[in-house]
Structure formats: C-alpha cells, structure tokens
Amino acid sequence: MNFTNLFKIAGRALLRNKTRALLTMLGIIIGIASVIAMVSLGQSSQRSINDQISTMGTNLINVMRASQRQGGVNIGSTNVQSLTAADAAAMLESPYVSMVSPVVTASDQAVFGANNWPASMQGGSPKLLDIRKMEILSGTNFTQQDVTNSAKVAVLGQTVVENLFPNGEDPVGQIIRFGKIPFRVIGVLAPKGQNQMGQDQDDVIIAPYTTVQKRILAINYVHMIMASAASEDVATLAQADVEEILRKQHKIKPGQEDDFRVRTQEEMLETMESVSGFLTVLLAAIASISLVVGGIGIMNIMYVTVTERTREIGLRMSIGAKNRDILLQFLFESTILSLIGGIIGILIGLGLSYAASSALNWPYVVSPTAVVVSFLVCAATGIFFGWYPARKAASLDPITALRYE
C-alpha cells in the first residue's frame, strides 16, 4: 500500500467522525498552544529585560556596601559605612573608568503648595545623569559648584512633577520642600518609564550628594558608587581595577573579605537571563503535561477505532493486505490526528503570545526552534501513542475479525 492511499484512507476515517476527532485533538491543541505561548512569552520577557538594561548601558558599574557578619550571623549592609566620596575619586585612577558618582538616597514627603508626594531623593555628582543615561527635558543640571556648596537645588522626575504640579505649572524655578528642607527646582528629567524590576524610574528627585549627606541624612559616607566604564569592551577590566583600588583604599589585607561589592550590568544581565530561562523551561515543562494527556486520549480513541473497524480489518486482510499495511494505516491515522492538533495548537499559541506581549508592552518574539520542535513532538506523540493500538489491529486473525459483530 502506497503512502497516497494511506493518507486518503486516514483522511476519510477522520472525516467520518469529525466531532470525535476534534475532541481527541483537544489535548494536543491545549498542550502545544501552552508550550508555544510559554516559550514565546519567556523569550519576550527576556528581550524586554535586555532592552531595558541596555538603555542603562552595559558599561555601568555599581559599587555597593558588603553585608556585615557578627558572630557568624549576616546582619546585612544597612549600617555598613565602608564607602566614601574619596573612594569614588580614587576609582578615576583606573584608565578603564570614565565617569564616577557617589550616591546617597533618602525618602520623605515632597511638598509644593497643597500637593504632596512620598518621594525618593537620590544624591549624586553632576555626572550621575550621564552615568544613568538620564536626559534633562527642561532647565539645567546642577554643577560641581553646587556639590561643593551643598546647594539646595534639585532636578525632578516626571512622576514627581505630575503629582506636585498637577495643573501643568512649570516646575523650574519653583521652591518645593523635601521633608523640612526647601529645594529650588532647576530642572526636569525626560521620562524613562519602568526598569527591569518594575520600578518607576521617573519617581525620583536628583540633588547634589553633599546636600543629601549633610542637610538631610547627617552622614559622612555614601550608600553606593555608580561608575561608567570607558566602553562595554573594557567593563570587566574596569571591574577588576576598581576592586584593586578599593582594597588599597580600605587597607584590606590579602586573604581578608572585601567590605564592598562591585557589580556590572553584564553580570545583572546574565543573572536575569538565567532566571528568565529557568522559569521559561519550568513553565513549558508544566504545560507539556497536557501533551501526555492528549497522547493518552489519542491512544484511547485508536483503541475504540480498532474495535469499531474489526470487520474492515478482516476484510482488508482477506483480500491481501499485509500486517504491515494495517499497522501503517492506523499509525497514519493517529499521526495525522496529532499533527493537525499540533498545527492548530501552534497557531493558537502564537496568537495568545502576541496578545499577551501586546498587553504587557513586551516585544513579540517567535521561537522558530520551539515551533519546529513542537511539530516534531506532535508527530512523535502520534506514533508513540498510536503504535500499540495499530499493532493490535495488525495482529488480528482475519477469520476472527470477519466474524466480529
């Protein structure tokens, strides 16, 4: 029996029972659609994270306070005072570091007239905006002279502007209060939206770090240091240089643990990709369980089909059909059933992932590998779960099959 006849016979058999065939394919459709949607959404989220990290620059370097231990217990880094403005200045000794800014943060109520907003103030040097790739929409940035004088000037993010100036007033030149301290607004930042962690990057007030240190927090250390490598290619060399410089600054002896941590955006990107990839695989594995359920459904229906068509099998054998022909006939039916369900599932999965990506404002990513693998898995499912019923049909005794009622 040639393959053309096998396709025709399998097609006629499925068309005779359209509703049953559709219900049988349902498990395969749901399974494939789920796998395609999960893989596509996982890759979309990963692309979104990569794009957002790239907007901050993969040459960004963060120096943070290390966690402290007492009696073998990790008490965190909140009260660690290991970083200073002098450390930031020393980092510029590295030929691989182009810009550096000390960073201190404070939270309090921002007030203008009758409007107020719980805001976060980030203190830095004038280079902080360049390092974080922030742009001034109106007004100007503060200067190094403002840092030296601990001037009470501030640059506002869009979220703060919208809440303190809801009537559309021009914030530049206005006086706002952060807690009890008055600040003159000298600039407004261009909007940046949410970062990869879902935090609003526009909900911020930028001021000279010395102002935040002395007038708000009354401290002489900094919470972290942000720096920019000369280029993305030398980010790893810059990280190594910074670690060496800070160990000398802090007089850390060989063998002693650092009281700081140096992280690059590349490390963050690798971590996020690893987590996102793991979650994608996990979700796809969970979704693929329905494929097994769909395969079992195909096996059950093929058993019923073999029973219903016992006399037909006997008749075919009596006129010369070989066991191999009967086996291939039912294998073709189960495989076609699975492949049609797989194609429908792929289309539905692509549609679902497109709708979800659009709703979440993520880039739409289609994985050709996932589509091809899903198609091959459908064929394998049809063959695997259709083999035993087909084998049973091929092993029937022609005389017994003809007598079957």
N, C-alpha and C positions, 0 to 999 in steps of 0.2 A: 504494500500500500504506500503510495507516494504522499509527500507532505501536503500537497494541494488538497487531496481528498481528505486527509486528516483534519485540515483547517475547516473544510466545508462541513464535515460531519460534526466537529466540535461546535461550530457556529450554529448549525441547525438545532443541536441538542440544547444549547444555552437559550436560544430564542424561543424554544417551546415552553420554557419555564422562566420568563423574564423576571417576575417578582421574586422567585426563589433565588435566582442568580444574583439579583441586586442585593437582597438581604444577606446572601453569603459573602458578597464583596464588601459589605459594610465594615466588617472588622479590619480588612486590609486598607480600605479607604481612610478610616479613622487613624489607623496606625501610621500609615505613610504621611498623611496630612500633618499629624502631630510631630513626627520626626523632622519633616521639611521645615515646618514653622519654627520649631525649637532651634534647629541648627541655624536657620536664616536669622532669627531674632538674636541669637547668641553672637553671631558674626556682626550683626548690625550694631549691637551694643558695644562690642569691642572696637568697631570702626569709629563709633561716636566718642568713645573714651580716648582713642588715639588722636582723633582730630582735636579734641579739647586740650589734651596735654600738649599737642604740637603748637597750639595757639599761645601757650605759655613759654614755648621754646624748650627743645630737648637739651639745651646747654645750660639750663637752670640748675643751680646747686644750692641746697639748703643745709645749713649747719644748725643742729638743734642740741639742746641740753640732753645729756645721757641720764638714764634712770639711776637713782642712788640706792645703795643697799646698806641696811643696818642689821647686823646680826644675822646675815643670810636672807633677810626679807627685803624684797623690792618695794621701796616706798614711793616710786615714781620720780618724775622730773620737775614737778611743780615748784618746789622750793630750791632747786639747784641753781646756783648763781655762778656758773662756770664761764659764761660768755660775756665779753665786754666790747665796747666800741674799739678799744685798742686791738682786739683780736681781728675785728673787721679790717682795720687799717693794715695790719700785718699781712692779711691774705693777699693784698695787692702786690706783695713781693713776688708772687708767682707769675711767671711770664704767660701762663695759660689762663689767668683770671683777668677779665676786662673791667668788670664793674662789681662793686660791693656795697651793701647797705645793711647797717644794724636794724633790727626790727623789734619793737615792743608793742604790745597790744593791751587795750583796756576797753571795758564795756561799761556803759552808763546811758542815762537818758539824754537824748539830744532834744533841745527845745528852741523853738522860734515862735514868738508871739504866743498864740493859744494852741499851737500844734507841737506835739512831741512824738518822739520815736525812739525805741530801745536800740541803740546803735553800737557798733564796734569801731573803735578808733585804732588805726594802725600807724605807729610812728616809724619813720624811716628817714633816709637821706634823700636828697633830690633825685638820686639815681634809682630809687625804688620803683618809680613808674616805668622807667626804661627796662629794668630787670623783669618786671612783671608784665611787660608789653601792654601797659595801660596808656591811653591817649587822653589829652586834655581837649574837651569839647568846647569849653568857653573859659575865659580867664587865663590864668597862668599857674605854673607850678611854683612851690616855694623854693628858696635859694639856700646856698650853703651859709649865707649870712644869717638867714632865719634860723638855721640849725645852731649856729654859734650863739645867737642871742636868745635861744629858746622862745622864739616868737610865737604868739598865739594866733597862728594862721592855719587854715585848713582847706583841703580840697574834698569835695563831696561826690559820692557815687550817686547814680541815678535814683536808686531806691530811696535813699535818704532825702534827695531833692523832692521827689514826688510826695513824700509824707510830711516834710516840713514846709514845702511851698506848693500846696495843692491847687492854688489859684493861678499858677503859672508865673509867679513873680520871678525876676532874675535874682538868683541867689548871690551872684558875685557882688561883693561889697557889703553884704548884709552881715549882721552880728548874730551868731547863734550861741547857745550855751551847751556845753557838754558837761553834765553834772552841774557844778557850780562855776566852772571856768568859762569865760566868754572867748569865742574864737571868731576872727574875721574870715569870711569865706572869700578866697582869692581865685578859686577855680572849680570847674565841674568836670567830672570824668565822662568819657564816652561809654555807653552801655557795653557790658561784656556778657551778661546772662549768667546761667548757672555753670559751675565747674563740673568735673567728672564725678564728684561726690554728691552732687545735687545741691551744693551751697550757692547762695546768691552772691555773686562777685561784685554786684553793684551796691550791696548793703554795707558800705564801708565809708569811713572818714579817714583821710590821709593827712598826717601832720608831721612836723619835724620830730624826730625821735627824742631829742633832748627835752622838748616841751612835754611830751608824754611822760618821760622819765621823772623830771623834776616837779612839774606842776600838777600832775595827776597821780602818778604811782609812788613818787618819792623813793626811787630806787637808783642805783648807780650801775646796774648790769643790764644786759639785753636778753630778751627771750629767745631770739634766734638771729641768724645772719643769713641773708639771701645774697647770692652772687651769680654772676653770669660768666661762663667760660668764653674764651675768645672765639671759639667755634664749636659746633657739635662734635667735630672730629677729635678735639682735644679735651672733651669733658671728663674722660676717665683719667687723663694725665693731670688735669686740674684738681680732681678729687684727691688723688694721691698727694699732690703738692700741698693742698690745704690741710690734709691730715698731718703731714710732717710739720708744717708751720705751726699749727695749733698745739701739737705735742711739745714743741720747743717753747711756745708762749706760756703753756701751762706747767712747764718743767716736769713733764711726765717721763719717768724713767723707763728704760726697756723692760718689758715684761708686765708693766702696770697697765690697767684698763684705762681707756680714754674716758674723759668726763664729758665727751661730746659725741655727736653722731653726724656724719657727712653723708648726704643722700643726693643723688642726681635724678633728674626726670626720667632718664633711661631706665634706672632701677625701678622707679614707680611704674613706668610703662610695662616693663617685664612682669612685675607683680600683678598688675591689673589684668594683663593678657592671660597670665597663668590662672588667676581666679576665674575670669570670664570663660576661659577654655574648659576648665574643670566643670563649671556649672552647666555649660552647653552640653558636654558629654553626658553629665548626670541626667539632665532633663531629657535628652534624646534617648538614653537608655531606658528611662521610665516610660517614655512614650512608645518605645518599641515593644513593650509588653503586649500592647494591643495587636501587634503583628502576629504574635504567637496565638492569641485568641482567634484572630482572623484565620490563621492557618488551621487551627483545630476545627473551625467552622467549615472550611473547605473539605477537610477530611470527612467530617460527618455527612455533608451533602453528597460527597462522592460515594460514600457507603450506600446512601439511600439510592443514588443513581444506579449503582451496580445492581442493587436488589430489584429496582423497577425494570431494568433492561436486561434481566437474566435471559429471557427468551430470545431477545435480539442478539445477545452474545452467542447463544447456542446456534442460532440461525447462521450468523456470520461464520462461525467455526465449521458448521456443516457444509458450507459452500466453498471452503478452502482458506478462510482467514487463519493465520498462524497466531500462536500465543503472543508473539512479539507485536503483531498488528493490533491485537486487543489491548495490550499493555500501552502501546504508544497512543492509541485512540483516547483512552481515559487520562493518560498523563497530559496530552494536549489540552483536553477539556479543563483540567484543574489548573494548568499553567496559564491558559488564556484567561480563565476566570480571575486568577491572581494578578495578571498583567493589566487587565482592564481596570480592576480595582486600584492598582498602583498608579496608573496614569491619571485616573480621576483624583486620587489622593494627592498626587504631586501638584496638580492644578489648584486644588483647594488649599493645599499647604502654602503655595506661592501667593495665592490671594490673601490668605489670613496674615501671612508675614508682611505683605505690602500694607494691608490695612493697619496692622499694629505699629509698623515702623512710621507710618504717616501720623498716627495718633500720638506717638511718643516723640515725634520730630527727630527720628533717627534716620541715618542714611539707609536706603533699601539695598540689601546685599543678597544676591542669589549665589548659592554654592553649587557650581556645576558638578563637583565631586559628590555632594550629597544627593543630587538628582540622579546621577548615573548609578551610584551605589544603591539607592532606593529601588531603582528599576531592576537591578540585578538581584536584589534581595527578594523582590516580588516573584521573579522567575524561579529563584531557588525555593521560595516558600511553596509555590505551586507544585514543583517537582517533589519536594520533600514530603509534604503532607498528602500529595496525590498518589505517591508511589505505592503505598500499601493497599489502598482500595483498587488501584489499577492492577496490581499484582494478583489480588484476589480474583478480579474479573478474568484475568488471563489464565488463571489456573482452574477455572470451572470445567467440568466434564461436559462436552457438548450434548450428550444424550440426556443427562440430568437437567441441564439448562433448558433444553427444548420441552421437557415435561413440567418445568416450573410453572405454577399458576400464580 
